[in-house]
Amino acid sequence: MLSVNGVESDFHQLVFPYKTCKLAESRCTYIQSKNTLVLPDRYAHTVYMHDTVKGTLKAVTHKNIQEPCGACPGPGDTVLVCSKNNNSIVHLTIDGKLLGTYPVDMKYSFSICVSKAGTKLALSNLAHGFRKLHLYKISPAMS
């Protein structure tokens, strides 16, 4: 784990299952305010929520989570995950509750991020020959 100031530290009490991910299979994120590491597992159709303080692990599955790839912190300590095969963004709480699914006009969404102000969202894909970058305004109703 790296702090904003560049200080490196280890996640204590955190045991990962042994698994090798290849390039383009998973992009994790860390929700600092909730001490939660979010790790999508593309081919297991699962999003893992690791509480780095308690050392607990929660596996989140849902019919709307199909080949999850990228993840990022969302509004109000939530998580936004690209659901590659559903051409959508899945909105989850840190506890794994599904808040919503937002369809996007993009095949194979892969990478996602939200601006520091929490007002804009960027989404890109992995469709060879049809690569896109979409920018969205996040409405206050979503926050």
Rosetta blueprint (number, residue, H / E / L):
1 M L
2 L E
3 S L
4 V L
5 N L
6 G L
7 V L
8 E E
9 S L
10 D L
11 F L
12 H L
13 Q L
14 L L
15 V L
16 F L
17 P L
18 Y L
19 K L
20 T L
21 C L
22 K L
23 L L
24 A L
25 E L
26 S L
27 R L
28 C L
29 T E
30 Y E
31 I E
32 Q H
33 S H
34 K H
35 N L
36 T E
37 L E
38 V E
39 L E
40 P E
41 D E
42 R H
43 Y H
44 A H
45 H L
46 T E
47 V E
48 Y E
49 M E
50 H E
51 D E
52 T L
53 V L
54 K L
55 G L
56 T E
57 L E
58 K E
59 A E
60 V E
61 T L
62 H L
63 K L
64 N L
65 I L
66 Q L
67 E L
68 P E
69 C E
70 G E
71 A E
72 C E
73 P E
74 G E
75 P L
76 G L
77 D L
78 T E
79 V E
80 L E
81 V E
82 C E
83 S E
84 K H
85 N H
86 N H
87 N L
88 S E
89 I E
90 V E
91 H E
92 L E
93 T E
94 I L
95 D L
96 G L
97 K L
98 L E
99 L E
100 G E
101 T E
102 Y E
103 P E
104 V L
105 D L
106 M L
107 K L
108 Y L
109 S E
110 F E
111 S E
112 I E
113 C E
114 V E
115 S L
116 K L
117 A L
118 G L
119 T L
120 K E
121 L E
122 A E
123 L E
124 S E
125 N E
126 L L
127 A L
128 H L
129 G L
130 F L
131 R L
132 K L
133 L E
134 H E
135 L E
136 Y E
137 K E
138 I L
139 S L
140 P L
141 A L
142 M L
143 S L
